């Protein structure tokens, strides 16, 4: 049942995964270089400016992608097993692209984690 769903909707599933991973990587890159917004990361929403809203969004994405880092390998393995009968090189290449994007999202999670630790160290020094 799951195999048929994955094979039938492969393009849609692939596109959704690519958009999610790429959007997270781009948002992380933007946020990583937005130093003033780091003060709001993983804090309660008490100020309503653009940087606080962006930090709140990145905090939620950080939590979501920490969970995704543990769950996605299982989903990826299910996709590989479902498509193993398909001998198309395009699908193999797309699975490789998804794996690279997954690794990029793990790097993004660690980048956000270092922001959180840097803020904790800065707060202790003040």
Short mmCIF file of the C-alpha atoms (twelve columns), coordinates in Angstrom:
data_MODEL
# 
_entry.id   MODEL 
# 
loop_
_atom_site.group_PDB 
_atom_site.id 
_atom_site.type_symbol 
_atom_site.label_atom_id 
_atom_site.label_alt_id 
_atom_site.label_comp_id 
_atom_site.label_asym_id 
_atom_site.label_seq_id 
_atom_site.Cartn_x 
_atom_site.Cartn_y 
_atom_site.Cartn_z 
_atom_site.pdbx_PDB_model_num 
ATOM 1   C CA . UNK A 1   0.000  0.000  0.000   1 
ATOM 2   C CA . UNK A 2   2.714  2.470  0.958   1 
ATOM 3   C CA . UNK A 3   4.872  1.227  -1.931  1 
ATOM 4   C CA . UNK A 4   2.088  1.903  -4.422  1 
ATOM 5   C CA . UNK A 5   1.488  5.363  -2.972  1 
ATOM 6   C CA . UNK A 6   5.174  6.265  -3.196  1 
ATOM 7   C CA . UNK A 7   5.549  4.942  -6.735  1 
ATOM 8   C CA . UNK A 8   2.329  6.598  -7.894  1 
ATOM 9   C CA . UNK A 9   3.079  10.006 -6.303  1 
ATOM 10  C CA . UNK A 10  6.868  9.989  -6.619  1 
ATOM 11  C CA . UNK A 11  7.214  13.361 -8.369  1 
ATOM 12  C CA . UNK A 12  5.005  15.155 -5.873  1 
ATOM 13  C CA . UNK A 13  6.740  13.580 -2.876  1 
ATOM 14  C CA . UNK A 14  10.148 14.427 -4.323  1 
ATOM 15  C CA . UNK A 15  9.182  18.052 -5.031  1 
ATOM 16  C CA . UNK A 16  7.775  18.537 -1.530  1 
ATOM 17  C CA . UNK A 17  10.936 17.166 0.063   1 
ATOM 18  C CA . UNK A 18  13.192 19.335 -2.090  1 
ATOM 19  C CA . UNK A 19  11.209 22.489 -1.324  1 
ATOM 20  C CA . UNK A 20  11.222 21.780 2.424   1 
ATOM 21  C CA . UNK A 21  14.946 21.036 2.604   1 
ATOM 22  C CA . UNK A 22  16.005 23.927 0.358   1 
ATOM 23  C CA . UNK A 23  13.736 26.430 2.127   1 
ATOM 24  C CA . UNK A 24  15.110 25.386 5.504   1 
ATOM 25  C CA . UNK A 25  18.708 25.675 4.301   1 
ATOM 26  C CA . UNK A 26  18.101 29.117 2.794   1 
ATOM 27  C CA . UNK A 27  16.280 30.391 5.879   1 
ATOM 28  C CA . UNK A 28  19.059 29.049 8.093   1 
ATOM 29  C CA . UNK A 29  21.691 30.758 5.947   1 
ATOM 30  C CA . UNK A 30  19.816 34.080 6.136   1 
ATOM 31  C CA . UNK A 31  19.224 33.722 9.862   1 
ATOM 32  C CA . UNK A 32  22.810 32.701 10.581  1 
ATOM 33  C CA . UNK A 33  24.067 35.996 9.146   1 
ATOM 34  C CA . UNK A 34  21.338 38.104 10.810  1 
ATOM 35  C CA . UNK A 35  23.257 38.642 14.042  1 
ATOM 36  C CA . UNK A 36  20.762 41.043 15.734  1 
ATOM 37  C CA . UNK A 37  18.008 38.427 15.430  1 
ATOM 38  C CA . UNK A 38  20.052 35.893 17.391  1 
ATOM 39  C CA . UNK A 39  19.129 37.542 20.680  1 
ATOM 40  C CA . UNK A 40  15.530 36.407 20.166  1 
ATOM 41  C CA . UNK A 41  16.360 32.788 19.275  1 
ATOM 42  C CA . UNK A 42  14.655 30.254 21.555  1 
ATOM 43  C CA . UNK A 43  13.098 32.973 23.698  1 
ATOM 44  C CA . UNK A 44  9.512  33.788 24.548  1 
ATOM 45  C CA . UNK A 45  7.692  36.026 22.101  1 
ATOM 46  C CA . UNK A 46  7.617  39.310 24.002  1 
ATOM 47  C CA . UNK A 47  8.593  41.766 21.263  1 
ATOM 48  C CA . UNK A 48  6.767  42.064 18.008  1 
ATOM 49  C CA . UNK A 49  9.336  43.175 15.496  1 
ATOM 50  C CA . UNK A 50  10.387 41.427 12.318  1 
ATOM 51  C CA . UNK A 51  13.530 39.909 13.825  1 
ATOM 52  C CA . UNK A 52  11.605 38.475 16.771  1 
ATOM 53  C CA . UNK A 53  9.038  36.898 14.423  1 
ATOM 54  C CA . UNK A 54  11.827 35.510 12.226  1 
ATOM 55  C CA . UNK A 55  13.575 34.113 15.308  1 
ATOM 56  C CA . UNK A 56  10.344 32.507 16.486  1 
ATOM 57  C CA . UNK A 57  9.905  30.905 13.054  1 
ATOM 58  C CA . UNK A 58  13.491 29.649 13.091  1 
ATOM 59  C CA . UNK A 59  13.073 28.276 16.611  1 
ATOM 60  C CA . UNK A 60  10.064 26.242 15.503  1 
ATOM 61  C CA . UNK A 61  11.862 25.085 12.364  1 
ATOM 62  C CA . UNK A 62  14.875 24.154 14.493  1 
ATOM 63  C CA . UNK A 63  12.716 21.924 16.687  1 
ATOM 64  C CA . UNK A 64  10.937 20.441 13.671  1 
ATOM 65  C CA . UNK A 65  14.189 19.615 11.905  1 
ATOM 66  C CA . UNK A 66  15.757 18.096 15.006  1 
ATOM 67  C CA . UNK A 67  12.858 15.636 14.981  1 
ATOM 68  C CA . UNK A 68  13.197 15.318 11.211  1 
ATOM 69  C CA . UNK A 69  16.874 14.411 11.586  1 
ATOM 70  C CA . UNK A 70  15.845 11.274 13.437  1 
ATOM 71  C CA . UNK A 71  12.681 10.405 11.505  1 
ATOM 72  C CA . UNK A 72  13.722 11.151 7.922   1 
ATOM 73  C CA . UNK A 73  16.233 8.294  7.535   1 
ATOM 74  C CA . UNK A 74  13.367 5.858  8.091   1 
ATOM 75  C CA . UNK A 75  11.210 7.658  5.524   1 
ATOM 76  C CA . UNK A 76  14.144 7.794  3.116   1 
ATOM 77  C CA . UNK A 77  14.753 4.066  3.527   1 
ATOM 78  C CA . UNK A 78  11.068 3.379  2.798   1 
ATOM 79  C CA . UNK A 79  11.393 5.420  -0.390  1 
ATOM 80  C CA . UNK A 80  14.512 3.522  -1.442  1 
ATOM 81  C CA . UNK A 81  12.866 0.158  -0.802  1 
ATOM 82  C CA . UNK A 82  9.732  1.213  -2.651  1 
ATOM 83  C CA . UNK A 83  11.659 2.370  -5.688  1 
ATOM 84  C CA . UNK A 84  14.265 -0.388 -5.803  1 
ATOM 85  C CA . UNK A 85  12.330 -2.179 -8.535  1 
ATOM 86  C CA . UNK A 86  12.451 0.946  -10.650 1 
ATOM 87  C CA . UNK A 87  15.656 0.888  -12.687 1 
ATOM 88  C CA . UNK A 88  15.536 4.496  -13.811 1 
ATOM 89  C CA . UNK A 89  18.726 6.481  -13.372 1 
ATOM 90  C CA . UNK A 90  16.670 9.643  -12.883 1 
ATOM 91  C CA . UNK A 91  15.101 8.305  -9.698  1 
ATOM 92  C CA . UNK A 92  18.457 7.130  -8.366  1 
ATOM 93  C CA . UNK A 93  19.903 10.581 -9.024  1 
ATOM 94  C CA . UNK A 94  16.929 12.213 -7.339  1 
ATOM 95  C CA . UNK A 95  17.379 9.991  -4.290  1 
ATOM 96  C CA . UNK A 96  21.007 11.099 -4.176  1 
ATOM 97  C CA . UNK A 97  19.875 14.730 -4.351  1 
ATOM 98  C CA . UNK A 98  17.472 14.109 -1.460  1 
ATOM 99  C CA . UNK A 99  20.280 12.555 0.569   1 
ATOM 100 C CA . UNK A 100 22.536 15.562 -0.050  1 
ATOM 101 C CA . UNK A 101 19.718 17.938 0.923   1 
ATOM 102 C CA . UNK A 102 19.111 15.893 4.080   1 
ATOM 103 C CA . UNK A 103 22.792 16.224 5.009   1 
ATOM 104 C CA . UNK A 104 22.557 19.969 4.298   1 
ATOM 105 C CA . UNK A 105 19.577 20.227 6.642   1 
ATOM 106 C CA . UNK A 106 21.555 18.413 9.374   1 
ATOM 107 C CA . UNK A 107 24.347 20.964 8.910   1 
ATOM 108 C CA . UNK A 108 21.730 23.726 9.157   1 
ATOM 109 C CA . UNK A 109 20.405 22.262 12.409  1 
ATOM 110 C CA . UNK A 110 23.921 22.260 13.858  1 
ATOM 111 C CA . UNK A 111 24.403 25.859 12.684  1 
ATOM 112 C CA . UNK A 112 21.241 26.867 14.544  1 
ATOM 113 C CA . UNK A 113 22.388 24.878 17.570  1 
ATOM 114 C CA . UNK A 114 25.648 26.839 17.665  1 
ATOM 115 C CA . UNK A 115 23.650 30.082 17.597  1 
ATOM 116 C CA . UNK A 116 21.721 28.909 20.634  1 
ATOM 117 C CA . UNK A 117 24.938 27.971 22.474  1 
ATOM 118 C CA . UNK A 118 26.632 31.239 21.528  1 
ATOM 119 C CA . UNK A 119 23.693 33.178 22.972  1 
ATOM 120 C CA . UNK A 120 23.850 31.165 26.205  1 
ATOM 121 C CA . UNK A 121 27.581 31.851 26.547  1 
ATOM 122 C CA . UNK A 122 27.054 35.561 25.784  1 
ATOM 123 C CA . UNK A 123 24.295 35.745 28.446  1 
ATOM 124 C CA . UNK A 124 26.605 34.182 31.049  1 
ATOM 125 C CA . UNK A 125 29.339 36.711 30.306  1 
ATOM 126 C CA . UNK A 126 27.049 39.716 30.816  1 
# 
